[in-house]
Amino acid sequence: MNIATLHRRHWLRAAGSALALAWHPVQADEAADALRAAVRTWAGGQLVGEGRITLDIAPLVENGNAVPVSVRVDSPMTPANHVRELVLLNERNPQRDVLRVAFTPLSARAQVDTRIRLATTQQLVALARLSDGSLWSRHVQVMVTLAACVEG
């Protein structure tokens, strides 16, 4: 191997890295925009407040194949004051919807505990629709070291 080959490889590697860095923010912006659009569609143009939802998930996940998650809204669950719907959306999985659950006043509590798959490091958004018509959200960033559910 000669010096010219090493030099050329060095420049090709550097150019590839620069291209990857330039491309990644564009993809991230598109994924974030798509997630915001999904939230707007779910809300139907109504204002979504931040809070009232507890979204329990580890901030650093070693394996994205079976990630424990708990979504909860503290509510008395009476006919006059209850949670009607809980939704969990993601930023980068092949399918945006992770979870959709409907509740009634007969539900003991507005809580869902499950395991989900995460394709890569991404943002999750839990959304709640209450009987008084208010909408609430909680955003969480999750870092995944071993990706799951990647298509292609």
C-alpha positions in Angstrom: 0.0 0.0 0.0 1.4 3.4 -0.9 1.0 6.9 0.5 -1.3 8.0 -2.3 -3.8 5.2 -1.6 -3.9 6.1 2.1 -4.3 9.8 1.3 -7.2 9.1 -1.1 -8.9 6.8 1.4 -8.5 9.4 4.1 -10.3 12.0 1.9 -13.0 9.6 0.8 -13.7 8.7 4.4 -13.8 12.3 5.4 -16.1 13.2 2.6 -18.4 10.3 3.5 -18.5 11.4 7.1 -19.3 15.0 6.1 -22.1 13.8 3.8 -23.6 11.7 6.6 -23.5 14.6 9.0 -25.1 16.9 6.4 -27.9 14.3 5.7 -28.7 13.3 9.3 -30.2 16.7 10.4 -32.4 16.8 7.3 -33.8 13.3 8.1 -34.3 14.3 11.8 -36.2 17.4 10.8 -38.4 15.5 8.5 -39.2 12.8 11.2 -39.9 15.6 13.8 -42.1 17.4 11.3 -44.0 14.2 10.6 -44.5 13.6 14.3 -45.8 17.1 14.8 -48.2 16.6 11.9 -49.5 13.4 13.5 -50.1 15.2 16.8 -52.0 18.0 14.9 -54.1 15.5 13.0 -55.0 13.6 16.3 -55.9 16.9 18.0 -58.0 18.1 15.1 -56.7 21.6 15.3 -57.3 21.9 19.1 -54.7 23.1 21.5 -52.7 20.3 23.2 -51.3 21.2 26.6 -48.1 19.7 28.1 -48.5 17.7 31.3 -51.1 15.6 33.2 -49.6 12.4 31.6 -46.9 10.2 33.1 -44.8 8.4 30.5 -42.5 6.0 32.2 -39.7 4.6 29.9 -36.0 4.3 30.4 -34.1 7.2 28.8 -31.4 4.8 27.6 -32.5 1.5 26.1 -29.9 -1.2 25.3 -32.2 -3.3 23.1 -35.1 -1.8 21.1 -36.9 -5.2 20.6 -39.0 -5.2 23.9 -39.0 -1.8 25.7 -41.2 -1.6 28.8 -43.4 1.5 28.8 -46.1 2.7 31.1 -48.6 5.5 30.2 -50.8 6.9 32.9 -53.2 9.9 33.5 -54.3 10.6 37.0 -58.0 10.9 36.8 -61.0 10.1 39.1 -62.6 8.1 36.2 -66.1 9.3 37.0 -68.8 10.0 34.4 -68.1 13.7 34.7 -64.3 13.5 34.7 -62.5 10.7 32.9 -59.9 9.9 30.3 -61.4 8.9 27.0 -58.3 8.0 25.0 -54.6 7.4 25.4 -52.3 7.4 22.3 -48.6 6.8 22.1 -46.8 8.0 18.9 -43.2 7.7 17.9 -40.9 9.7 15.7 -38.9 7.1 13.7 -40.6 3.6 13.7 -41.9 2.4 10.3 -45.5 2.8 11.8 -46.1 6.0 13.7 -48.9 4.7 16.0 -47.5 2.6 18.9 -50.6 2.4 21.0 -54.3 3.6 21.0 -56.5 2.8 24.0 -60.1 3.9 24.7 -61.4 4.3 28.2 -64.9 4.8 29.8 -65.9 5.9 33.3 -66.1 2.2 34.2 -62.4 1.8 33.7 -60.7 1.5 37.1 -57.8 3.8 36.0 -56.3 5.4 32.9 -53.1 3.4 32.6 -51.5 1.1 30.1 -48.3 -1.0 30.8 -46.8 -2.8 27.8 -43.7 -3.4 25.8 -43.0 -1.8 22.5 -40.3 -2.0 19.8 -38.2 1.1 18.9 -36.4 1.3 15.6 -33.7 3.7 16.8 -33.1 6.7 19.1 -36.2 8.9 18.9 -38.9 10.9 20.6 -42.1 9.4 21.9 -45.3 11.4 22.5 -48.1 10.3 24.8 -51.5 12.0 24.2 -54.6 12.0 26.3 -58.2 13.1 25.4 -60.3 13.9 28.5 -64.1 14.0 28.9 -64.0 17.7 29.4 -62.6 18.0 25.8 -59.0 19.0 26.9 -56.0 17.4 25.3 -52.7 16.7 27.0 -49.3 15.5 26.0 -46.0 14.3 27.3 -42.8 14.1 25.2 -39.8 11.9 26.0 -36.6 11.3 24.2 -35.3 7.7 24.2 -31.8 6.7 23.2 -31.6 3.1 21.7 -28.3 1.4 21.3 -29.5 -1.7 19.4 -32.2 -0.9 16.9 -35.4 -3.0 16.3 -38.2 -3.1 13.7 -36.1 -1.7 10.8 -37.6 -2.4 7.4 -35.7 -3.0 4.3 
